[in-house]
Amino acid sequence: MKSRLLGGVAAAVLALLGAVLVYSYAANADARAMAELTPTNVLVVRQAVPEGTSVADLGESLALEARPAGTVPAGALAALDNVAGQVTAADLAPGEVLLSSRLVDPASLQTPGTVAVPQGLQEVTFALEPQRMVGGNVTAGSTVGVFVSFDKGAMKDDAGSPATGRVFHKMLVTRLQRADAAVEPAEGAQAMPAGTMLVTVAVTDRDASKLIHSAEFGRIWLTNEPKDAQQESRPQPVRLSEVYP
């Protein structure tokens, strides 16, 4: 009888202990679940965003949403204050959370051998032989003076005379490409530029029209004109009669 009583008491204690453990586990699980459900503000993409878009232009494509903390991926952003000046590293799709890893420095997206086009400008390309571009020593990032020669029609007071004048100064070269196959130098000889080069510059639409016209009907020469180079404010075009002093 006594052993039965002791067995019953032990069973009751074990049952009580089990109930306490189950309750404790359930309570902790609820706590964990509640923690995961804690609202966390994140930026969510609302409109498709193309690669290379500046952070400054993302405003209308993003919305601040509250999402359960447990569903927010690492690196999610709630504000753009600390990523100013960066651009999107890939296309962003509607519904995705904006991650810091999706934003990079603009330079990292720049194609090697090119420089970024200043905001508000566009690019135009024309072909030149090396002797017309400082022996081929112009590179992406150079600023150049653009001179144009016309056989006739350039001067209002003497439309029949050839003339050469500077059209632009300190124009930014954004890309340089070789249009012809490179020529291998003879053994022991110095490598010299050869063939036609494609020069791309950053321009306004009005300047693009002038350059295209010059390439179509005249002959373009470039000078290496660094940003600290001095120049006349309005250099006068030169005609044949003015070449000699």
C-alpha positions in Angstrom: 0.0 0.0 0.0 2.8 2.4 0.9 4.7 1.6 -2.3 1.5 2.3 -4.3 1.2 5.7 -2.6 4.8 6.5 -3.3 4.4 5.5 -6.9 1.3 7.7 -7.3 3.1 10.7 -5.7 6.0 10.2 -8.1 3.7 10.0 -11.1 1.9 13.1 -10.0 5.3 15.0 -9.6 6.5 13.8 -13.0 3.2 14.9 -14.6 3.4 18.3 -12.9 7.0 18.7 -14.0 6.1 17.7 -17.6 3.3 20.2 -17.6 5.7 22.9 -16.4 8.2 22.1 -19.1 5.6 22.1 -21.8 4.2 25.4 -20.6 7.7 26.9 -20.4 8.5 25.7 -24.0 5.2 27.1 -25.3 5.8 30.4 -23.6 9.3 30.7 -25.0 8.0 29.8 -28.5 5.3 32.4 -28.2 8.0 34.9 -27.1 10.2 34.0 -30.1 7.2 34.3 -32.5 6.3 37.7 -31.1 9.8 38.9 -31.5 9.8 37.8 -35.1 6.6 39.7 -35.6 7.9 42.9 -34.2 7.3 45.5 -37.0 10.5 46.8 -38.7 10.5 49.6 -41.2 12.2 48.8 -44.5 12.3 50.4 -48.0 10.5 48.3 -50.6 10.7 48.8 -54.4 7.3 49.9 -55.8 8.4 50.5 -59.5 11.0 48.8 -61.6 14.3 50.5 -61.3 17.1 50.0 -64.0 20.7 49.4 -63.2 22.8 52.5 -62.7 20.0 54.6 -61.2 21.2 57.2 -58.8 20.0 57.0 -55.1 18.9 60.6 -55.6 16.4 59.4 -58.2 14.9 56.5 -56.2 12.4 58.5 -54.2 9.3 57.8 -56.2 10.2 54.2 -56.8 10.4 53.3 -53.1 8.0 53.1 -50.2 8.6 52.6 -46.5 6.8 49.5 -45.1 6.6 47.8 -41.7 7.4 44.1 -42.0 7.9 41.4 -39.4 11.5 41.5 -38.1 11.9 37.8 -38.9 11.2 38.3 -42.6 13.6 41.2 -43.0 16.9 40.2 -44.7 20.3 41.3 -43.5 21.3 44.6 -45.0 17.8 45.9 -45.5 17.6 49.7 -45.6 15.1 51.9 -43.9 16.6 55.2 -45.1 18.9 56.5 -47.9 20.9 58.9 -45.8 24.0 56.8 -45.6 24.1 55.7 -49.3 24.0 59.2 -50.9 25.9 59.3 -54.2 25.6 55.6 -54.9 23.7 53.9 -57.8 21.9 50.6 -58.2 24.2 47.7 -59.0 21.4 45.8 -60.9 17.8 46.1 -62.0 15.4 46.3 -59.0 12.0 44.5 -59.2 8.8 45.7 -57.6 8.2 44.1 -54.2 11.8 43.5 -53.2 13.4 45.0 -50.1 16.1 47.5 -50.9 19.4 46.0 -49.6 22.7 47.9 -49.1 24.4 45.3 -51.3 22.3 46.4 -54.2 23.9 49.9 -54.2 27.4 50.6 -55.3 29.8 53.4 -56.1 29.1 54.7 -59.7 32.8 54.1 -60.6 32.4 50.4 -60.1 29.9 50.2 -63.0 32.0 52.3 -65.3 33.3 50.4 -68.3 37.2 50.3 -68.2 38.7 52.9 -70.5 35.7 55.3 -70.2 34.7 58.1 -68.0 31.2 59.0 -66.9 29.2 61.5 -68.9 28.5 64.7 -66.9 24.8 65.0 -66.0 22.7 66.8 -68.6 25.2 66.0 -71.5 25.1 63.4 -74.2 27.8 61.7 -76.3 28.8 61.9 -80.0 31.5 60.0 -81.8 33.7 60.9 -84.8 36.7 59.3 -86.5 40.2 60.8 -86.6 43.6 59.7 -87.7 46.3 59.8 -84.9 48.0 62.9 -86.3 44.7 64.8 -85.8 44.6 63.9 -82.1 48.0 64.7 -80.7 49.6 61.6 -82.2 47.0 59.4 -80.6 47.9 60.5 -77.1 44.4 61.6 -76.2 42.7 59.3 -73.7 39.4 58.9 -72.0 39.2 61.7 -69.4 41.3 64.1 -71.5 40.0 67.6 -72.2 40.6 68.8 -75.7 40.3 71.8 -77.9 38.4 71.1 -81.1 39.6 72.9 -84.3 37.8 72.6 -87.6 39.1 73.4 -91.1 36.8 74.1 -94.1 37.8 74.5 -97.7 35.3 77.4 -98.3 32.2 78.9 -96.9 33.3 79.3 -93.3 34.0 83.0 -93.4 31.1 85.4 -94.0 33.3 88.1 -95.5 35.2 85.7 -97.8 33.1 82.7 -98.4 35.5 81.3 -101.0 38.6 81.1 -98.7 39.7 78.1 -96.7 39.7 78.8 -92.9 40.6 77.1 -89.7 39.2 78.0 -86.3 38.7 76.7 -82.8 35.1 75.6 -82.3 35.2 74.2 -78.7 37.7 74.2 -75.9 38.2 71.8 -72.9 35.7 69.3 -74.2 35.7 66.1 -72.3 36.7 62.8 -74.0 34.6 60.0 -72.6 35.8 57.1 -74.7 38.5 56.2 -77.2 38.3 53.1 -79.5 40.5 51.8 -82.3 38.5 51.5 -85.5 41.2 49.7 -87.5 43.3 46.7 -86.5 46.5 47.6 -84.6 49.8 47.4 -86.6 52.6 45.4 -84.9 55.9 47.4 -84.8 59.0 45.8 -86.3 61.4 44.2 -83.9 63.3 46.9 -82.0 61.1 49.7 -83.4 59.0 52.0 -81.2 55.3 51.4 -81.3 53.5 54.1 -83.1 49.8 54.8 -83.3 48.2 53.8 -86.6 44.8 53.5 -88.2 41.6 55.4 -87.5 40.5 56.1 -83.9 36.9 56.7 -82.8 36.7 59.6 -80.4 33.7 60.0 -78.2 33.1 63.3 -76.4 30.4 64.7 -74.0 28.4 67.5 -75.6 25.1 69.4 -75.5 22.7 68.8 -78.3 23.7 72.1 -79.9 27.4 71.2 -79.8 26.6 67.8 -81.1 25.1 69.4 -84.2 28.2 71.5 -84.8 30.5 68.5 -84.4 28.5 66.3 -86.7 28.4 69.1 -89.4 32.2 69.6 -89.0 32.8 65.8 -89.4 30.6 65.7 -92.4 31.8 68.8 -94.3 35.2 69.7 -92.8 38.3 68.3 -91.1 38.6 68.1 -87.3 41.8 68.5 -85.3 42.2 68.1 -81.5 44.6 69.7 -79.2 45.5 68.3 -75.8 44.0 71.1 -73.6 44.2 70.3 -69.9 41.8 72.1 -67.5 44.5 74.6 -66.5 45.5 75.5 -70.1 45.3 79.2 -71.0 43.4 80.3 -74.1 42.1 83.4 -75.7 38.5 84.1 -74.9 37.5 84.4 -78.5 40.3 83.3 -80.8 39.8 84.4 -84.4 39.7 81.9 -87.3 42.8 81.8 -89.5 42.7 82.1 -93.3 45.6 81.4 -95.7 46.5 85.1 -95.9 46.9 85.2 -92.1 49.1 82.2 -91.6 52.3 84.2 -92.1 53.0 87.1 -89.8 
